[in-house]
Amino acid sequence: MTPGDRAAAGPGGFCRDCGDDAPAADRCPSCASPRILAHAEIDELAIAHVDCDAFYAAIEKRDRPELADRPVIVGGGRRGVVSTACYIARIHGVHSAMPMFKALEACPDAVVIHPDMAKYAAVGREIREMMRALTPLVEPLSIDEAFLDLSGTSLLHGASPARTLARFAARVEREVGITVSIGLSHNKFLAKIASDLDKPRGFCVIGRAETDAFLELQPVGIIWGVGRALQRRLADDGYRRIADLRRAGAERLTADYGTIGARLAALAWGRDVRAVKPERETKSISAETTFDVDICDAGELETRLWRMCEKVAARAKSAGHGGRTVTLKLKRSDFTILTRNARLASPTQLAATMFAALSPVLGRLADGRPYRLLGAGLSDLGAPQDEASGELFAAGPARAAKVEAAMDEVRARFGPRAVDKGRALSAAPLPARSRALPGTQDRKGRPR
């Protein structure tokens, strides 16, 4: 119900299943459901965090009812990682970002499904529109979670934010076929913590009155943004629980950790003044792939780089962004990560332009050692330059832009694999002089 005691609940409360009033009862007097939401501040709180439960796996189970009672893992091949695991698989110790081979060791009976990102994105958009029907103040964090500010919406919906959110959760379950968990509090920091306390299909409330007592004994890792590396550093310095941060004080934490320390000092007392912002600025666009088998061959790595550039370009075009900085990411077989950037003269959203800048960088790193992952990215985003001016059969970037535009039109009509450049059709090594794509430039900027 809430991290506080049930005794702290006031007279206000309702049944999450039928919606009838049910103040501080074990079961609803109308439908006997045990899903009662009662809290002393139930009608005062308006900042929520909504998180879909095991999003990718839930969609796959929805679409394949025969998997309802089976452990399901959504992720790459055996050399990939877990994107999402259903709650049955999580009981066996499977979790997101776990290497697939370890996940299958922990849960050998799991059904592994390759991600269908287009399907998941469509469901995410559907749920996002349902959120926006509640309030214009929706701040997406990812495809399956968002902050909502429902302040001032009681007259619009004829109900408190808590009741409106409960109706929303029921609607998602009824119309979309998956479940969500909701955290409700007086700021974003606590709302996000609350949404994770009662999963799946949960609804948890953290009120102002109980904030200090609730946070006191929590580990520092509960703070959003405190990852494993920072947890280790904090532990080495004697900060394992939030109470330790409180005793240190803002001055000492800021002296030791800079702006991060000041943030920790504020959040240790549950202070978060950030507003829910309807639009979050996109800072980068990227794509990466983990290989089923390590790749040493430069030609095959170059082929994979082209495919990643195509994916990034498609996402950039869909979002209307161009980028001045392109990034190459490689992970060696020993998990060492290499990243290299290249600066462009103007923002681009073309795969050919990205590939032309990153291919020489890859050439310098593809020295015969094995790599297990390759990625490409676009950052320093802005309005894309019009690279399509000129004739279709002219040389240089204008021709590359025209070719890509024609390919995009065909793909839009007949599917993403309806047309490919030759590089994407083969992973075989290519002769050194044939590796450049039409319309790219050599290292001196001359058209190939």
N, C-alpha and C positions, 0 to 999 in steps of 0.2 A: 504493500500500500504506500509506504513512505519510509525513508530511513529513520524517521523518528518513531516514538512509541505510538501505538494506537490511542493511548489515553490523551495524546496531544490533539487528536482530531476533535473538531468542533461539531456543531449540529449539522453542518452542511455536508452532503454526500449523496452519491447516486450510483445506480447500477450501470456498469459499462455495457451490459448486454441488452437490457430492456429500456434503460434510460430513466426509470422511476426513481423517486427519492428513496435513499436507503442510508440514513445517517449512522455511521459508525456501527454497522451490524456485521455479523459474520456471513450472513447470506441475505440476498434480496428478499424482502417480504412478498414481492409480486411474482418473481420467477424462480426463486431459490438459487440464483447464480451466486457463486462466491466472489465474483469479480466486482467488488465494491470499491469505489474511490471516495475516500472521506479524509478530509484534512481541514485544519482550522483556518487555512488561508486559501481554500479551494476556489473562492470567488474573487480573489485579489490578484492572482498570478497570471501573467500573460505572455511570457517568453518561453517558447517551446523549441525542443530539438526532436525532429522526427527521423527515425532511422529504420529502413526496411530490414526485415529479418532474413539473414542469409540470402541476400537478394538474388544472385544468379541461380543458386541452387533451388530457391523457392520457385522461380519461374520455370525451371526445368521440371520440377515435380508437378507443378500445375499443368504443364503441357503433356506430361507422361504420368498419368495417375498410377500406373503399375509400380512406380518408384516411390510411392508415398511412404512405405515402411523400410526402404532401403537406404543405406548410407550413400550419399551422393557427393562427389567432389567435382567442382568445375575448375579446369585448369589446363595447362599445356600438356605436352607429351611427357614421357618418363623423365626427361631431362629438364622439364619446366618446373613451375611452381604452382601452388594452390592459389587460385583466385578467390574462391569461396567454398566452404564446406557446410553441408547441412548440419543441423544440430545432432543428428544421430552419429554422423562421422566425428563431430567434435567430442562426443563422449569418449571416443577412442583416442583422443589426443590430436586430432587433425586440426590445423588452424591455417588462416590465410598467410601467404608468403612462405609456407613450409615447402621445401623441395619435394617434388612429387614422389621420388623414390622413398623418402622417409614417410610420407603420408600413406603410401601403399604398404609399407612395412607395418605401420601402426593399425591400418584398417584394410587388410588384403581383400575383403569382400566388397569394397566400395565400387560403385559405378562411376567411372570417370567420363566426363563430358567436356568436349572442347568448347570454349566460350563462343557464344553467338552474340557479339557486341551490338549488332544492329537491332536484334530483338530486345536486348536488355535496355538499349537506349530508348526504344519506342515505349517500353513500359515505364521507364523513368520519366519521360515527357508526359505520359498520361497522368501519373501521380503528381507531377509538378503542377499541372493545370488544375488538379483538384485542390492542391494547396493554395493556389492563387485565387481560387473561388472563396477561400476563407479570409484572406488578407492580401493586399498588394505587397506587404513587407515579408517577402520570402527570399532568403539568402541561401542558395544552393552551396553545399560543400563538396558534393560529388554526385554521381549519377543516382545514388540511392539515399541521400540524406540532405537535410536542410534545416536551417533555423527559421522560425516564424515568430513574428510579433503580432499578437492579436489584441493589443491595447485598443480600446474604443470600439470593438466589434460586437459588443453584447447586444446593442439595439438592432444592429443589422441582422444578426442571426437569432435573436430572441433567446439567447442562452449565454452563459459565462464561457470564457475561452476553454475551460476544462471540458465542459459538456460538448462544445463545438468540436474539439479535438477528438473526443470519444466517438462522436458521430462520424467524423472523418475516417478514423481507423476502421469503423464498421463498414463504411462505404468502400474503402480500398479492399477489404477482405471480400466483400460481396461482389463488387464489380470487376476488380482486377484479379482476384484469386490468390493474393499473397497477404502476409501480415506485416504490420509495422509495430515498432515500440516507440513510446513517447516519453520524453522527459519535460516536466513543467517546473519553472522556477522564476526567480526575479532577475536573472541575468543569463547570458549565453553560456558562460563557464559552467554554472551549476546545472543548467538545462541539459547540456551535453553529457555531464556525468550521470544525471538522473536517467537518461534514456538507456543507459547500459546496465542499470541495476536490476532490471526485472525482465530480461529478455528470455524467450521471445514473447511476442504479443503482450508486451507490458505497458504499464502507464505508471510512472513514478513521479512523486512530487517532493521537491525540497523547498521548504518555505524559509522566509527570512529568520523566523524565531529559532529555527533549528540549525541554521547554517554553521555557526561556530562549533557547536557540539558535534555535528556530523563530520566536519572536516578534521577536527582535532587529531584523531587517531588514524586517519587515512595515510597510506604510503604516498611518497612524493610522486610516484609513477601515475597516480590518478589525475595529475595535472595535465591538461591537454598540451601537447608539444614537448613533454619531458620523455624523451626516448631512452633507450637502453644506455647509450653512451653517457648522456647527462645524468641518468640515475646512478651509474657507477661513479661518476665524478662527485656527485652529491654525497653518496654513501661514504666514499673515501674521506670526505670532509666532515662526516658525522651527521649528515642530514638524510635520515631514512623515512621519517614521517613528517607530516605537515606541521605537527607540534614543534619539531626541531627548527623548521624555518621560522615559525613565529617567535621562538626564543632568540633566534639570531637577530631579527629585526631588519628593517629595510636598509639602514645605513651600511651594515656589515655585508649583507647580501649584494648590494649594489657595488660595494668596493671589491668584492671577490669575483663577481660574475657580470658586472656591467649592467646593461639594459635587461638582460635575462634575469639577473638577480632582483632588479626592481619589480619586474613582472611577477616573479615567484613570491616576493613579499606581499604584493597586493592580493594575488590569488589565494595565498595561504589563509587569508581572512575572508575569502569569498567575494572580493571586490573586483568587479568587472564592469566598466562603463561603456564598453563597445555597443554600438547600436546594431540592430539587424539591418543590413544593407541589401536592398533588392537585387543589385547587380554586383557581381564580383568580377574584378578585372582579370582577364586571362593574361597570364604572364609568359606562358610558353606552351608550345604544342609539340608533342613527341610521340614516337612509336618505337618499340623494341621487340626483339624476338629471341627466345632461348632455343638453341639448336638441339635436336635430338641426339646428335653426335658432334663432338668438337670438330671445328673446321680450321684447317691450316692453310688451305689453298687460297691465294690472293684473288684469283678469278672468281671463285665461288663466294668469297666474302664480298666482293664488289657487286655480284648479282644480288646478294641479300641486302646490301646497302641501297641499291636502286629500289628494291621493293619497299624498304622503310621510307625512303624519300617520297615514294608515291603515296604511302599512307599518310605521312605528315602533310603533303600537299593537299590531299583530299580533305583532311580535317581543317586545314587553313582556309581553303576555298569555301567550305561549308560555313565557317565562322566569319568569313570576310576579313581575315587578317593576313598581313604579310610580315616577314621578319627580316631584320638586318644581320642577325647572328645565327649561324648554323652550327650544330654540335654533333660530333660523332662520339658514341659511347661503345666501348668494348669491354668484355669481361673475359679474362683468361681462365684456363682450366683450374687454376689455383684460387679463383674468385677475386683476383686483383682486378680492380676497375680502372680503366683508362678513359679519360674524357679530353677531347680536343675541340676547340672552337675556331671558326673562321668568320671573318667580318666581311659583309657584302657592301657594295657601294650604295644600294638602295633596297628597301623592303621587297621581298619576293614571296610568292606562294607557289612557285613552279618546282616540280620535282627535278627537272633538268638542271635548273640553276643551283639547287641544293646539292645535287649529285656532282656537278662540275666543281663545286667548292670543296666537297668532302672527299672525293675520290683520291686526289693527291695525298690528303692527310692519311687516308686508309692505306695507300700505297707505302707510306713510310713506316706504318705500324705492322703491316702484313709481312712479317719476316720469317714465316714458316712455323712460328709457335702456335699452339692450338688456342682457339677462342671458343667459348661456350655461348656467348651472347653478343648481339650487335644491335645498336639503336641509333636513331637520328632524331634531331630536335631542331626547333625553330624558336627563337626568342627575340627580345628587343622589338616587340610587336608594334605594328602601326598599319596605316592604310597601305595596301599593296600598290606598287608602281604598275602602270599600264604597260606590260611587257608584250602585249599582243599587237602593237602597232606594226605595220609592215605587211608584206605579202606572205602568203602561206609557204611559198617555195623559196623565200629569201633565206640567206644564211644568218646564223647568229641567234641571239635570244628571241627575237621577234618570231622566227620560224618555230623555235621550240614552244613558244607560247601558243601559237596557232595550232600546232600539232596536239598539244595537251588539251586545248579547248575542244578540238574535234573529237579526241578520245573521250573526254568527259561527257560530251553530248551523247555519244554512242552508249557509254556505260549507264547513263541516266535512263536511257530507253530500254536497254537490253540486259542490264546487270553489270556488276563490277568486274567480271572476268570476260565480258563480251569482246574486249580488245586489249591487247598487250603489246608493248614494245618487245623486240626480240630478246633483250636482256632479261626480262621477267619470265621468259618461257624456258630457260635452261639454266641450270646451276653449274654447267661445265665450265672449266677454265677457258678464258678467251685469249687469243693472241694479243700481245701488248698493243699493237697498232689498231686493233679493232674494238678496244674497250670503251672508247668515247661514244656517247650518244649523239645522234644528229642534233645540231643546234647548240652543243656545248662549246666551251673554249679551252684552249690549252693553258699552261701555267703562265704564259705571257699575255693572256687575254685575247689571243687570235682565234677566230672561228675555226672549228675543226671541220 
